[in-house]
Amino acid sequence: MSADKKSPLRQRIITALVLAPLVIVAVLFLPTALFALMLAAVVGLAAGEWARLAGLPSRQTQQAYVALVVFSLLLVWFLLQQQQGLVLLLVAALAWWLVAATWVIRYPASTVAWTTAVWRRGAIGFLVLIPAWAALVALHGHGEQGPRLILLLMLLIWGADSGAYFAGRKWGKDKLAPQVSPGKSWQGLWGGLATAVLVAVLFTSLLSIHVEHQLYFIAICIVTIIFSVLGDLVESMFKRDAGVKDSGNLLPGHGGVLDRIDSLTAAAPVFALGTLGVCL
């Protein structure tokens, strides 16, 4: 393999080695208010990338979009003080991702649902980013277990990505969504799910989950990973429609912020809805 071909992989590894420890330290040691603020900055960067994917026509319009998204996070912060408000937001997010799943299945015919108006693509960005932020902040504030839950969520996604990569390379032949992401296979999905189950089993003791809740907890982790794949596919669908490979170039070897959090945007609301106040 030539040095040119190695370079993107090397950049990807270096970026991951720098970012992963910073993210883990922030999750485990920041108070929830500061964690929410840090996460709001990440969402703001992702909103800027979504504004470009959505085709907002000018830099001023894109900046206004980012400001509106960040202001919405402030409103949601007060909503999080009410448990019922949080549940309603997470249920709405679940409904949105189920709709998005039908768009992925029907792509490219489904593009008619959002290509006819820029405001629709902009509104979808709110559905992608804001519930994910709310879910992560709610998880983080869930007592001593909160940061561990977020750490588990990240390890589930990272583990599933790795499992899918290796299983897909070795056995992948049946395409999962060839019109949206030709590189993904059903065999890779099964490999990712198997890795996620292993991670979930290892965490049942760390989180002190009662025996009667362990099977439910593992099932939630499996569903979470299925939605994480959906999040990845949905962003790929919008990038394909926009004619771009990456959402941005902020992270060397990884692309943009959206490219790094696409799985998390779908997984976090589902994981929070399934775990908070139920089995822990």
C-alpha positions in Angstrom: 0.0 0.0 0.0 1.4 3.4 -0.9 2.0 6.2 1.5 -0.9 8.2 -0.2 -3.3 5.4 0.6 -2.1 5.1 4.1 -2.4 8.8 4.9 -6.2 9.0 5.4 -6.2 6.0 7.6 -3.3 7.4 9.6 -5.2 10.7 10.0 -8.3 8.9 11.1 -6.5 7.0 13.8 -4.6 10.1 15.1 -7.8 12.1 15.2 -9.6 9.3 17.1 -6.7 8.9 19.5 -6.9 12.6 20.3 -10.7 13.0 20.5 -11.7 9.8 22.3 -9.9 10.5 25.6 -11.2 14.1 25.6 -14.8 12.9 25.1 -14.5 10.2 27.8 -13.0 12.7 30.3 -15.8 15.2 29.5 -18.5 12.6 30.0 -17.1 11.2 33.2 -15.9 14.3 35.0 -17.8 17.4 33.8 -20.9 18.5 35.8 -24.0 18.1 33.7 -24.4 21.8 33.1 -20.9 22.1 31.6 -21.4 18.9 29.7 -24.6 20.3 28.2 -22.7 23.5 27.2 -19.9 21.5 25.6 -22.4 19.4 23.8 -24.3 22.5 22.6 -21.1 23.7 21.0 -20.8 20.3 19.1 -24.4 20.6 18.0 -23.8 24.1 16.8 -20.9 22.9 14.6 -23.1 20.0 13.3 -25.9 22.5 12.6 -23.6 24.6 10.4 -22.8 21.5 8.4 -26.5 20.5 8.2 -27.3 24.0 7.0 -24.9 23.5 4.1 -26.3 20.0 3.3 -29.8 21.5 3.4 -28.8 24.0 0.8 -29.4 27.2 2.7 -28.4 29.9 0.2 -26.0 32.2 2.1 -23.5 32.3 4.9 -25.8 34.7 6.8 -28.8 32.3 6.5 -26.6 29.4 7.6 -25.4 31.4 10.7 -29.0 32.3 11.5 -29.9 28.6 11.3 -27.1 27.7 13.7 -28.2 30.4 16.1 -31.8 29.2 16.0 -30.7 25.6 16.7 -28.6 26.7 19.7 -31.4 28.9 21.0 -33.7 25.9 20.8 -31.3 23.9 23.0 -31.8 26.6 25.7 -35.6 26.1 25.5 -35.2 22.4 25.7 -33.0 22.7 28.7 -36.0 24.0 30.6 -38.1 21.3 29.1 -35.8 18.7 30.6 -36.7 19.8 34.1 -40.1 18.1 33.5 -39.9 14.4 33.1 -43.1 14.3 31.0 -41.7 16.9 28.6 -38.6 14.8 28.1 -40.6 11.6 27.4 -42.7 13.5 24.8 -39.6 14.8 23.1 -38.0 11.3 23.0 -41.2 9.7 21.7 -41.4 12.4 19.0 -37.8 11.6 18.1 -38.5 7.9 17.8 -41.5 8.7 15.5 -39.2 10.8 13.3 -36.6 8.1 13.0 -39.2 5.6 12.0 -40.3 7.9 9.2 -36.7 8.4 8.2 -36.3 4.6 8.0 -39.1 4.5 5.4 -37.2 7.2 3.4 -34.0 5.1 3.5 -35.9 2.0 2.3 -37.6 3.9 -0.5 -34.6 6.0 -1.6 -34.3 7.6 -4.2 -38.0 7.8 -4.7 -38.4 9.2 -1.2 -36.4 12.4 -2.0 -39.7 14.0 -3.0 -40.4 14.3 0.7 -37.6 16.9 1.3 -36.2 18.1 -2.0 -39.1 20.3 -2.8 -38.4 22.9 -0.2 -35.3 24.1 1.7 -37.2 24.7 4.8 -38.1 21.0 5.0 -34.5 20.0 5.0 -33.7 22.7 7.6 -36.6 21.4 9.8 -35.2 17.9 9.6 -31.9 19.1 11.1 -33.8 20.1 14.2 -35.3 16.6 14.4 -31.9 15.1 14.0 -29.9 17.2 16.4 -32.1 18.6 19.2 -33.6 15.3 20.6 -30.1 13.8 20.6 -28.7 16.6 22.7 -31.7 16.4 25.1 -31.2 12.6 25.4 -27.5 12.9 26.2 -28.0 15.7 28.7 -30.8 13.7 30.4 -28.7 10.6 30.5 -25.7 12.5 32.0 -27.9 14.0 34.7 -29.2 10.6 35.8 -27.3 10.4 39.1 -24.1 8.4 39.4 -25.1 6.1 36.7 -25.6 8.8 34.1 -22.1 9.3 32.8 -21.7 5.5 32.8 -24.7 5.2 30.6 -23.3 7.6 28.1 -20.0 5.8 28.2 -21.8 2.6 27.5 -23.7 4.2 24.6 -20.5 5.3 23.0 -18.8 2.0 23.5 -21.9 0.2 22.0 -21.6 2.4 18.9 -17.8 2.2 18.6 -17.9 -1.6 19.2 -20.7 -2.1 16.7 -18.8 0.0 14.1 -15.7 -2.1 14.6 -17.6 -5.4 14.6 -19.5 -4.4 11.4 -16.3 -3.3 9.7 -14.4 -6.6 10.3 -17.5 -8.8 9.7 -18.3 -6.9 6.5 -14.8 -7.2 5.2 -14.7 -11.0 5.8 -18.2 -12.1 5.0 -20.1 -9.1 3.6 -21.8 -9.9 0.3 -25.5 -9.0 0.8 -25.9 -5.2 0.6 -27.9 -3.6 3.4 -28.9 -0.4 1.6 -27.1 -0.3 -1.8 -28.8 2.9 -3.0 -27.8 4.8 0.1 -24.5 3.3 1.4 -23.1 0.5 -0.9 -20.4 -0.3 1.6 -22.8 -1.6 4.3 -23.8 -5.3 4.3 -26.2 -7.5 6.3 -23.3 -9.5 7.5 -21.6 -6.4 8.8 -24.8 -5.5 10.7 -24.9 -8.9 12.3 -21.3 -8.6 13.3 -21.9 -5.2 14.8 -24.9 -6.5 16.8 -22.9 -9.4 18.1 -20.2 -7.0 19.3 -22.8 -4.7 20.9 -24.4 -7.7 22.8 -20.9 -8.5 24.2 -20.4 -4.9 25.3 -23.9 -4.8 26.9 -23.3 -8.1 28.8 -20.0 -6.8 30.2 -21.7 -3.6 31.4 -24.6 -5.2 33.2 -22.4 -5.7 36.3 -20.8 -2.3 36.1 -24.2 -0.7 36.1 -25.6 -3.0 38.8 -28.6 -3.9 36.7 -31.0 -6.2 38.5 -31.1 -9.8 37.2 -34.8 -9.4 36.1 -33.9 -6.4 34.0 -30.8 -7.7 32.3 -32.5 -9.3 29.2 -34.5 -6.1 28.7 -31.4 -4.0 29.0 -29.6 -6.1 26.4 -32.6 -5.9 24.1 -32.5 -2.1 24.4 -28.8 -2.1 23.5 -29.6 -4.2 20.4 -32.4 -1.8 19.3 -30.1 1.1 20.0 -27.5 -0.2 17.6 -30.1 -0.8 14.9 -31.1 2.9 15.2 -27.5 3.9 15.2 -27.1 2.3 11.8 -30.3 4.1 10.7 -28.7 7.4 11.8 -25.6 6.7 9.7 -27.8 5.7 6.7 -29.9 8.8 7.0 -26.9 11.2 6.9 -25.5 9.2 4.0 -28.8 9.6 2.2 -28.8 13.4 2.6 -25.1 13.6 1.6 -25.7 11.5 -1.5 -28.6 13.8 -2.4 -26.4 16.8 -1.9 -23.6 15.3 -3.9 -21.0 15.4 -1.2 -18.8 12.7 0.4 -18.4 14.3 3.8 -20.5 16.8 5.8 -17.4 18.9 6.4 -13.6 18.8 6.8 -13.1 19.8 10.5 -11.9 16.4 11.6 -8.9 15.1 9.6 -9.6 11.6 8.3 -13.2 11.6 9.6 -14.8 14.5 7.6 -17.2 16.7 9.6 -18.8 16.7 13.0 -22.0 15.2 11.5 -20.0 12.4 10.1 -18.8 11.5 13.6 -22.2 11.9 15.4 -24.6 10.6 12.8 -25.0 7.2 14.6 -25.4 8.9 17.9 -28.2 11.3 16.7 -30.5 8.3 16.2 -29.2 6.0 19.0 -29.2 8.5 21.9 -33.0 9.2 22.0 -33.8 5.5 21.7 -31.3 4.5 24.4 -32.5 7.2 26.8 -36.2 6.4 26.2 -35.5 2.7 26.9 -33.2 3.1 30.0 -34.0 6.2 32.0 -36.1 5.4 35.0 -37.0 1.9 33.8 -34.3 -0.6 34.5 -31.8 1.3 36.5 
